[in-house]
Amino acid sequence: MKEAISSDAPSCVIQGHHFIQRGKTWVDTEVEKIPRARRIRVRFDSLEFFELLIKYPKALPYVTTNRNVALALDDTVYEIYENYE
């Protein structure tokens, strides 16, 4: 079940993208505008993470704010997560 966005939820704007904190993850509000988007999970600091930054250098400010971020880039939602193992 999707967690409702509370009006008192922590939020921030980074280079025009509005993020709202949901638990440990900061979620780009653009994610909600593309509900059928393909979702790709990428572990923070992995090879795939750095490949993502090469493909989308504009994503760097978003993913350096927090290690758990969901953001919309083109028609895809990237879920960046930190591996706690």
C-alpha positions as CSV (number, residue, x, y, z in Angstrom):
1,M,0.0,0.0,0.0
2,K,1.3,3.4,-0.9
3,E,2.1,5.7,2.0
4,A,0.1,8.9,1.9
5,I,2.0,12.2,1.7
6,S,1.5,14.2,4.8
7,S,1.5,18.0,4.6
8,D,4.0,18.0,7.5
9,A,6.3,15.5,5.9
10,P,9.9,16.8,5.5
11,S,10.5,18.1,2.0
12,C,13.1,19.9,-0.1
13,V,13.6,21.3,-3.6
14,I,16.8,20.4,-5.4
15,Q,17.4,22.0,-8.8
16,G,13.7,22.3,-9.5
17,H,12.7,18.8,-8.3
18,H,10.5,18.6,-5.2
19,F,11.3,15.7,-2.9
20,I,9.2,14.4,0.0
21,Q,10.5,12.1,2.7
22,R,8.7,8.8,3.0
23,G,10.4,6.7,5.8
24,K,14.1,6.5,4.9
25,T,13.5,7.4,1.2
26,W,13.3,10.8,-0.4
27,V,10.8,10.6,-3.3
28,D,10.7,12.9,-6.3
29,T,7.1,14.1,-6.7
30,E,7.5,13.5,-10.4
31,V,7.4,9.8,-9.7
32,E,3.7,10.1,-8.9
33,K,3.0,11.6,-12.3
34,I,4.2,8.4,-14.1
35,P,2.5,5.6,-12.2
36,R,3.1,3.0,-15.0
37,A,6.7,3.9,-15.4
38,R,9.4,1.2,-15.5
39,R,11.1,1.0,-12.1
40,I,14.8,0.1,-11.7
41,R,16.4,-0.5,-8.3
42,V,20.0,0.6,-8.1
43,R,22.3,0.0,-5.1
44,F,24.1,3.1,-4.0
45,D,27.8,3.1,-4.8
46,S,27.5,0.1,-7.2
47,L,28.7,-0.1,-10.8
48,E,25.1,0.4,-11.9
49,F,24.9,3.5,-9.8
50,F,27.9,5.1,-11.4
51,E,26.7,4.0,-14.9
52,L,23.4,5.8,-14.1
53,L,25.3,9.0,-13.2
54,I,27.3,8.8,-16.4
55,K,24.0,8.5,-18.4
56,Y,22.2,11.1,-16.3
57,P,24.9,13.5,-14.8
58,K,22.0,15.9,-13.8
59,A,21.0,13.2,-11.2
60,L,24.1,13.8,-9.1
61,P,22.7,16.5,-6.8
62,Y,19.6,14.3,-6.2
63,V,21.5,11.1,-5.2
64,T,24.1,12.8,-3.1
65,T,21.4,14.3,-0.8
66,N,20.5,10.9,0.5
67,R,21.4,7.3,-0.2
68,N,17.8,6.3,-0.5
69,V,16.1,8.2,-3.3
70,A,13.4,7.5,-5.8
71,L,13.6,9.8,-8.8
72,A,12.0,10.1,-12.2
73,L,14.3,10.4,-15.2
74,D,12.7,10.4,-18.6
75,D,10.1,7.6,-18.5
76,T,11.8,5.6,-15.8
77,V,11.7,5.7,-12.0
78,Y,15.1,4.9,-10.4
79,E,15.0,3.7,-6.8
80,I,18.4,4.2,-5.3
81,Y,18.9,2.3,-2.1
82,E,21.7,1.8,0.4
83,N,22.8,-1.8,1.1
84,Y,22.9,-2.3,4.8
85,E,24.3,-5.8,4.7
